[in-house]
């Protein structure tokens, strides 16, 4: 038996008016009549006497209502409780981050924990070369990631920043100390690439293979994590691109960071598995989107 038919019967028994019943159920009066006829057919008798002036329960309808009401009320209570639990934001939320927890990450955590006092955040590092596996395996609930993504099983939130890129090179490299370089100059600088299961678009975002004009950019070696890449850079084995906030966090004396103009901005946002979305994940995304970003270096 269809739950919608039973719901229609209960509401109509309370209203004794098809238009008001339709309004409460967000249905048309015709749909209410259709559901009632279907229910009466299943039962094998009329549940309501209806004329142009009034609607009233038949004796069969009164008996059916008396038997149905306790079970229906119990189902309504169960649904209400389940909805309340689903909306409850409590417990530990596991949040993945890339490379280093920049101000976007820590600011989002602070904003979330201030707004959801019953919930705490556990930060988990995600390898640069494998941005989505921990999400899909359920090892993190939500993760900071580079936008846009083209993963159909994932949902992404709003852009949390738009920042520029810096090229990390050894402090002994000829470019060290330059005020900046254009993107086309990357064609003369071997870049350290990524190994691992990251999608092709992700590999291109971290270490593009061509400049905007189509000039090939040489690759030299592959790494799995940001720290591995930074070590290779310090040893003067190649250059590596970093977003501005990450480079700021990773500053060290044996590495020089040179601004690069002409690249699309690096955009950070949140991603989570569509089928495992929770109220806590939605609340974290809302808190992150509402945090101030004045301390970030924005790209026009």
Secondary structure, DSSP 8 states (H G I E B T S, - for coil): --HHHHHHHHHHHHH--HHHHHHHHT--HHHHHHHHHHHHHHHTS--EEE-SS-EEE-HHHHHHHHHHHHHHHHHHHHHHHHHHHHH---EEEEEEEESS--HHHHHHHHHHHHH-TTEEEEEEEE-TT-SSHHHHTTS-SEEEEEE----TTEEE----EEE-EEEEEETTSTTTT-S-EEGGGGGGS-EEEE-SS--HHHHHHHS-SB-TT--B--EEEEESSHHHHHHHHHTTS-BEEEEHHHHHHT--TTEEEEEEESS--EEEEEEEEGGG--HHHHHHHHHHHHS--TTS-B--
